[in-house]
Structure formats: C-alpha cells, structure tokens
Amino acid sequence: MRSSEPSSLEVRVHFALSKLSSRHRHRSQISFAVFYSAMDSTIPSNTPALSYAPEDGAIVLHSSSSSSSSGHSPSESIDEKETPPPSVKEIEFKVDPEALPPKTGTTATRYLKHNFFSAYRRIFATIFFANLATLIALCVVNKGAPSAAQVGAAASANLMLTSLFRQEEFVNILYEIAVACPLSFPLAIRRRLATVFHYGGAHSGFGTAAVTWYLLYTALATKDFVQTHNRNQIPNIVTSYILVLMFCFILGAAHPKFRVRYHDHFEMMHRYSGWVAMVTFWVHIVTASRVYAEMEGTTTGLYMVKSSNFWTFLVSTCCLILSWSRLRCRKVYPEVLSDHAIRLHFKYTDMAPFYGVKISSSPVKEWHAFATIPDVDEATGKRKGFSVVVSNAGDWTKETIMNPPTQLWVRGAPLHGLLFTSKLFRRIVVVATGSGIGPCLSLLHADYTPRRVLWSTPHPETTYGPKILNAVLKADPKAVVWNTRTQGRPDMVALTYALVLEAQAEAVFIISNPKVTRKVVYGMNSRGIAAFGAIFDS
C-alpha cells in the first residue's frame, strides 16, 4: 500500500532571475507556480529548504523522510520536460521589484516615445501629411483651389486603400512580407517590421483622409452648382450629401471612446452606414460621370471607364463582396471547460497556426474575432480541424458559455494576427492573462520560435481544463503558471523581465486586457526590450 506522502521529494521551482548579476541574485525572490507532485492533497508539513542550482537555473526544494514503497530516492526529481500530473499546487515566493533596472530617458521622453508617438499614430500621421502634401501640390498646380474632379479622385483612392487594409488576403500579404525578413538582420529592423500588426492605423488614416477629401469635394461641387444652376447636377449633389452623412456616422462611431463604450452600436453603425455608402457611391459615380461627360462632350459610359474613380471604387466594392461571399454557417462541437470558459471546435477545415477567424450567431448584428488553435488527432498527430477558446467577457460570450451553440456563422478568410510576427525573433517570452492563453496556444502549437511562457489566471486547471494546461507545459516545461486566486495578483512587469533575462529573449508578446497589456509593453519598451501587445484603438 502506498504511503500518503512520498518518502522523498524534490520539486523544481523555475527560477527566472538566474541571469541576474550576483549583487541582485541574493535579494531577488520571485513567485512562480510550482507543480507539486504528491499522492495526497496537501503539501507536507515539513516544508523543504531552498537551495540554488546554478547549473540549470532552478531553485530546488529538498525534502526527505524514511524510505517507503513509493520508490523515490532523495536524488530523484520531477523532470522538467515531463507533463505534470493533473493535481497542481502552488508554493509562493515574493517578487523584489528592485531587481528591475531603471527606465531609460525622462518621464516626458518616455511618454512621447512609447505612448503619444505609438506605431499606430505614426502610421496615421504619415498618411495625414502625405494627403496634406497632395492637397498643397494640387493647389499649386491649379494656381488656386483644385477641381472637384481631382478632389473626388483623391477621395476614391483613399477609400480604396481604406478597404484594402481590412481585406483579409491583403493584410495576410503584408504579414508574410514582414516576417520574410531573415533573423540575421539587425534587431532594430526586425523590431520595426513586427509593428505590421498596427495596420489599423493605415485603415483609420486612409479612412479619415477619404472623408476629408470628400467633404472638400462636396463643397466644390456645391459651389459649381450654385454658379451654373445646372439641373443635371442635382442628383450628384444629393448623393454627395448622403455620402457625407454616412461617412460622418462611420467616422464618429469609430472614435476610440465611443467605440469602447458602445461597441455594439459602433459595429452596426460602421456596417450599415458602409453598405448605404457603397450603394450611394455607385449612384454618385454614374450621376457625377454624367455631369462631367456633358462638360467634356463625351458619353457617360466612356467618361466613367476612363475615370480613376470607377476603378478605385470597383476595388473597394470587390473587397466588401469578397469577404461576405464567404459567409457560411458551420457546425460547432462545443467543449465546456468551466462556467467561465468554453472551447468551440470546428471540423470543416484544417487550420495552420497563427490564424484567426470571425464568428457570429447573428451575422447582420455582430462579429467576434478569435485566434484559432489547430486541433490535432491524437492517434495520427496530424491536424484535424481547429478550435477557439471563449471566456466570459461580455453578453455574447456569456450566452455562448451558458448555452453552447451547435452552429455558428463564419465570414471571410482566416487572418494573421499579432503573434505571427514572433517569427521575426530568435527567442521570445509569451505573456498571457486569463483567456489570453487561447491565442497563444496557436503559437505554442507551431513550435517555431524558442519561448518562455508566463500565464496568470485564476485556477488555470479548473477554469480551462487539463488539456490547455498540459499544452502550455508541453510547449514550455518550465512555464510560469500563476494562480491569482491562491497567490494574489503578480507583478507582471517584474516576472516578464525576469523571464526575458533567463531566456535571453529578443522580444515579449502579451495577450491580456488593455490595462495589463499597456503596463507590460510600456514596462519592457521603457527598458529597451521589444514588447508587443494587442491594440485596442484600431
């Protein structure tokens, strides 16, 4: 009969500060999740003493008692590459924030560099000034105000680019070009290329420019109508003002504060206003072509096909149609993980790592983007379908967990996301909180870039199940899994920095809520470490 306690025990606590200098090491303590292998449900009363093992960078807890039939010897230890048993216990040590190096620069320079002049805003500003330069050039060439036709062409060109930066294939091409950079290139270049996921700044920049150009076009067209009183211009003027109204709805609803506070309203206003604008724009192109064809003494059809407006808006329309033409109702195989999370399995296609999909239960109302996790057939080891992890974060997710769906709508092509850019780095640290581990599982499954993992969540095994926990440990046997219910809230910046030092990582990727994401990204960037997190204003 087995003893209630193992005769001897050696538990490895993964020590992330092993790369710190000796003057820091003696005073740096860190709280990591410890996978405690024991037959009973409690930690032995004779809590073992700590000893530092410099050869493998681990803290080892030693405990020994009389020999028993358990078969353990004092020298045996839990192998770091083995999957821990389902029962997980935590032993806590505290973090010493003083181990962190000081931030670079002053408060003002850090704010300007890492907050105000973010990659998203830099892209937006570049597009703004490029359009401003174009307007100035047109004014110079025309020795005054540009013509309405020229301004309309600029509006259509910006509208086309706005649509392209939301088209799945186009965005995927941008990602593929960025990650094609060899690892031999300087880190500074690869770090810049990794900001490709800020393409939302281009979408917003071109969209804002398109609205601005179109406001100017409407003003010039109205001026022409007042001067000429040409009744043929009335349809052109009416459609112009309808478009201005729709564009203002789209632009106003896309403001970050409105978007965050009234996300469902933003989504519907963006979609329905866009559809109305598309139909109106085609009517507008025909009516405007009729007016300008009359001025040039040619036919409406010939003028239209010779106009850049026709071709640029044709591209914009194709982008919209291409996405919605892939709308399909797919069968879902739900796997309830807990009352806080559910895993939805899809079997209609295999999915490679680093992709995301948009799903919905009401396709004309709302859509939700999720990173996919390739499902693997345990017998063959080959990919067989994919899944997404949904946690309770709103009305739709709560309803999905409480009443698991058997079918959902899927739209568009799979889309690359932030974690795809991890291919640009030799070694990385992956940080997740709560259900943020879901998107990370695709990266962990790919097993492309050497990584360390930090996952902070309440009751990881109870909430997300042993499969997800074991997937994390398989990808990183020394993964730091922090149970916030038993260990409290960790110092995410200190833990992340410690793992960066241990792994000698080139970059940090974090999937979390906005507050933690901004804190960790700023905490790393301000100390010279490349860090990337999901953006919430695109």
N, C-alpha and C positions, 0 to 999 in steps of 0.2 A: 504493500500500500504506500502511495506517495505521501511524502511529508507535506504539511500545509505551507512550508517555506522551503525554498531551495537551500541546500546546505551552503552554498557559496554563491555570491552574486557579484558580477562586475557589469555595471551599466555605464555606457559611454555617453557623456554629455558633450555634444558637439560645440567646441569652443571656437567662436568666430574671431576672437581677438588674438589668435596665436601669432599674427603677423605684426602686432604692435611692438614697439620698442620695449626693452626691459623696464624702462622707467615708468611706462604706462601699465605694463602687464601685471605688476604686483598689486595694483589698485583698481584694476578693471574687472568688474564682475558682470556677468550677463545672464539673463533669464531665458533659457531655451526649453522647449518641450523635450522631455526625456521619455523614451519608450521603455517602460519598465516591465521586464519580463518576470512574472511571478505567478505562482499557481493560485494564490489567494487574491482577494480583492483589496487588500490593504498593504501599504508599504511597511516593511518590517520595522519594528520599534528600534532596533539597533541601527539607526541611520548611519551609513558609511561615511568615512572621512574622504576628503578630496585629495587627489594627487594629480599633478600636471604631467602629461605625457608629451614632451616636446617633439618626439619623433613623428607623431601623427596629428598633432594639434588638437587633442581631445582632453577633456577632464574625465578622469576615471574614478568612479565611486566603488570602493572595495568593501565587501562585507563577507565575513566567513563565519561558519559555525561547524558543528560536528558533522562528520560525513553521514550521508543518508543515501537512500536508493535513488535519489534524483539523478545521480551520476555526474553532477557538476564538480569540477575541480576548481581550486582557487584561481587558477590561471585562465580559466575559460571566460569568454566574453561574448556578448551579442555581436555577431558580425555586422558591420556597418552596411554591407551590401545585401543583407537578407531583409525580407519584408517582416516587420514586427508583427507580433500577434495582435488579434483584434482588440484585446484589452490594453488601453493606453492610460498611463498615469503620468502626472507631471510633477517635477521637482523644481522649485523656484529659486532663482538667484537674481539679485538686483543688478540693474544697469547703472554704470557710472557715466553720466553724460560728459564728465570732464575729459573722458578719453577722446572725445571728438576734437578735431583741430579747429582753429578759429576760421570764420568765414573770410573770404577774400574781399577786398575793397571796403568801401564805406556803405552805410545804410542806403544813402541816396544812389550810389552807383549800382549797388545790388538790385535796388528796386527798378531802376531804369533798364538794366541789362536782362534781368530774369523775369520781371513782371510786365512792366509797361511796354518794352520793346520785345514782346514774345514773337516766336516764329510766325504765329498766326497773324499778328498785327503787322509784322514786317512785310509779309506777302500782300496783305490788304493794302498797306501804304504804297508798296511798289506799283500795284495795279492802279491805284488812285492817281499817282503822279505821272504814270505813263499816259493815262487818259487825259490828264490836265495838259501834258505836253502836246498831245494830239490836237486838243482844242485850240491851244495857242498857235500851233502850226497852221491849222485851218483858217484861223483869223488873219494870220499874216499873209497866207497865200491869196485869200479873198479880199485883202485890204479892208477888213471890217468883219462883220458877222458872217459865218459860213452859211451856205444854203441849207434849206430844210432837207433836201435830198441827201446831202453829205452827213448831216447830223443823224438822220434816220439810218443811214448805213452803219454809222458808228454804234448806234443803239442796238441794231440787229447783230453786229459782230460780237458785242459784249454779251448779248443774250445767248448766243450760240455757245460761247465759252462757259457761261454760267451753267448751261445744260450739260456740257461735256464733263465738267468737274463733279457731276452727280451721276454720270453714266458708268455702270459697273466695269465694262471692258476697258474703257479709257482710264479709269482710276487704277485698275489692275496693271495696265501697261506702265503707268507711272511708277508703281511699286516695283515692278520687275526691272525697270531701268535703274532705279535707285539701288536695289540690292545686288545688281550685277557688278558693283564696284568690288575689286579684289581686296582681300584682307591685308595685302601688302601695302595698300595706300595709307597715307598718314591718317591717324585717328581723327584729326581735325576735319578732314574731308568726309570721312565716313560718318562722323557725328552730324555734320550738316545734312548729308543725304538722308539720314534717319528721320529728319523732320518732314519727310514727304507726307506723313500722316496728317500734317496740318493743311492738306489741300482744301479743307473747308474755308480757309482764308481766301483762297482763289475764287471759290464759289461765291462767297459773300462779296468779295471785292468787285468781281465782274458783274454781279447782280446789282450792286449799288450803282456802279458806273452806268449800267444799262438804263436804270430808272432815271438817273440824272440826265443822260443824253436824251431820253425820250421826253422828259419834261421840257428840255430845250427845243426839241423837235416840235412838240405841240404848240409851244409859244410862237415859233417861227411860222408854222402852218396857219395858226390863228391870225397872225399878222398879215400873211399873204391873202387870207380870205377877206379880212376887213378891207384891204386895199383894192382887191379885184372884184369882190362880190360875185365870184363865180359859183353858181349854184351846184355845179358838179363837185365842188369841194366839200359840200355839206356832209355826205357820208364819211369822207376822210376825217373831218373834224369831229364828228360824233364818235366814231370808233377810236379816235385818238384819246378823247377824254374818258371813254370807258376803260381803255388800257391804262391810262394814268391812275384811275381809281383802283383797278385791280393790282397794279404794281405797288401802290401805296399800302394796300391791305397786306400784300406779301412782305414788303419791307418793314412795315410797322410791327407785324406779328413776329418777325424774325429777330426783333431786338432781344438781346440776351435776358433781360429782366422779365419781359413779357413771356418769352419762350419757356423759361424755367418755372414761372409761377402758373402759367396757363398752357401747359404743354399740349394738351388735347385740343384746345382751341387753336393754338398755333398750327398744329398739324393739319387740321381741317381747313383753316383759312388759307394756308400755303397751298394745299392740294386743290381746293375748289376754285380759288382765285386763279391759280395757274391754268386750270382747264378752261375757265372762261376766257382768260387772256389768250390762250392758244387759238381758240376758235375766232375770237375777235381780231387777233392779229392777221389771220388769213384773210378775213373780210377786209381788214385795213390795207393789206398789201394789194389786193385787187383794186380797191377804190383809189388808193394813192397812185397806183400804176396808171389808172385811167386818167387821172388829173395830169400827171407829168407826161404821159404819152401824148395827150392833147397839146401840151405846150411844145413838144418836140416834133409834132406832126407825124407820129408813128402809131402803130396799133398797140392796144393794151397788152395783148399776149406777147408780142415781140419785146416791148419795153420790160415786161415782167421777167422774162427769162434772161434778159441782159442785165437785170438789176442784181446787185450783190445781196440785197435784202431777201430776195426769193430763195437763194441758195443757202444763205446762212440760217434762215428760219426753217428751211427744209431739214437741215441737220438737227436743229433744236427739236423739231417735231418727231424725227426718227428716234432721237434719244428717249423721248417720252413713250412712244409707241413700243419700242424695243423692250423696255422694262415691263410694261403692263401686258405685253403679248405673252410673257412667260408666267402669267398668273395661273397657278394650279392649286387645286385642293388635294392635299396629301394626307395619307393615313398616318396616324401617330400612335406610337406604342409607349404609353406613359409608365414611368418608374418612380413611384412616390418614395422620396428619400426621408422626409420628415414632414411635420406640419409647417416647416419653413422653406422647404426646397423640393423641387421635382425635376426629374431628368426626362426629357422628351426624346424618344428615339424615332428616327426616320429611316426607312429602308428602301426608298425609291431610287437612290443613287449612292455610290461611294463618294466620300469626300476626303480630299487630301488635307493635310494640316494647313493652318494659317488662313482659313476662310471663315466668313460669316454669312448668315442668311437673314432675310427679313421674313417674319411670320406674323400672322394675324388671324383672329377669329371673325373679324368683320373688315373685309378688305377696303371698303369705301370709308371707313371711320378712322382706324388707327393701325399703325405698324410698329413692330418691335424688332430691333436688330440684336442678334445673338451670335457669339462666336461658336463655331461648331467644333465638336470633338469626334474624331474618327472612331467608329466602333470597330472592334477587332474580333474576329471569330477565334475563340479560344482554342478550337481544335486545329485550325489551319494557320492561325497567326496572320491571316490576311484581313484587309479592311472589308467591312460589311455594313454599309450604311453609316450614319452619323447620329449624333445626339447633341442636345443643348441643355444646359443647366439653368433652371429658372428659380429664382429665390423671391421671397415675399418683399417686394419693394414698391407696391402700388396696387391700384384696384384690379388691373388686368392680371398681374402676376398672382395676386391673392386668389382671384377667381380660378385661375388655371391650376393652382395647387389644391384648392378645396374641391374643385370639380374637374378632374383630369380630362382633357379633351381626347377624342379618338380620331379627330381630323382637324387640320389647320390649313390655312392658305399660305402659300409660299410665292414670293414675287421676285423677279429679276434674277440675275446671275449671282453666284457666290462672289463675295467681295473680300479682298485682302484687308487686313487691319494693322493696327499698331505693332503687334508682336511679330509680324512678318519682317520688320526691319531689324529684328535681333540677329538676322543672318549677317549683318554688317560688322559684327563684333566677334572677337576670338573667345571671350568668356563674359558671361553676364550674371547678374543677380536678378531673380524674378521675385517680386513682392506682390502679395495679394491679401486682401481682407475679405472675409465672408465669401459671398458667391463670386467674387472676383477670381477665385481659383478656376472657375469654369472656362473662361477664355484662355487661361494659362495652360489648361490640360492639352490643348491642341499643340502648343509649343513643346510641352514636355513629351508628348507622344512622338513628335517629329524627331526628337533626339538629335538635333542638328548642331546646336551650339552648346558647349560645356556651360553648366549653370549651377548656381546655388539657389535654393528656394526658401522664402520666408512667407509663411501663411498664418495670419492672425484671424481667428474666428471663434465664436462661441461653440463649444462642444463639437469639434470637427467630425468625429466619427458618428456621433448621434445625429447631427444635423445633415450631413452629406453622405453618410454611409461608408462602409469599409472599402468599397471599390475605389472611390475617389481618393480616400486617404492612402490606400496602397499604391495608386497610380502616382501620387506625389512622391511617395517614398521610393518607388521604383526608379523614377527619374532622378531623384537626389536622395540617396540613402541617408545622408546627413541633414535632410531638410529640417528647418526650424518650424515646427508647428506649435503655435502659441494659442492655448485655450484661454480666451478672455474671461470666461466665467469663473475659472479657478485661479487664474494668475493675474487678473486685472488687465488694464489697458497697457500695452508695452510702449516703450519709447521707440517708435518705428524708425526714426532717423538714426538713432544710435545702433539699433540692430542691423539696419541696412548697411550702414557704414562699416560695421564690424565684418559683415559677410563680404563686402567689397574688398577689404584688406585681406581676408583669408583666401578668397578665390583669385585675388589679383585681377578682378573683373574690369573690363573696359567700360561697361555701361550698366545701368539699372533700368528695369522696366517694371512699372507698377500698375496694377488694375485695382482700383478702390473707389471710394466715394470722392466727391470733389475736394473736400477738406483735407483728407489724408493724402490724396494724390498731390495736391499743390504743396503740402508741407514737405513730403518726402522729395519731390522733384526739386523744390527750392533748396532744401537742406543738402542735397547732393550737388546740384549745379553751383551753389554758392561756395562749395569746397572743391571745385574743379573736377567733379565727377559727372560724366554724361548721364543724365537721367531723363526718362521719357514716360509720360503717363497720358491716359485718355484725356481729351479736351472736351469741354462741356459748353463751348460757345460757337460751335460750327454748324 
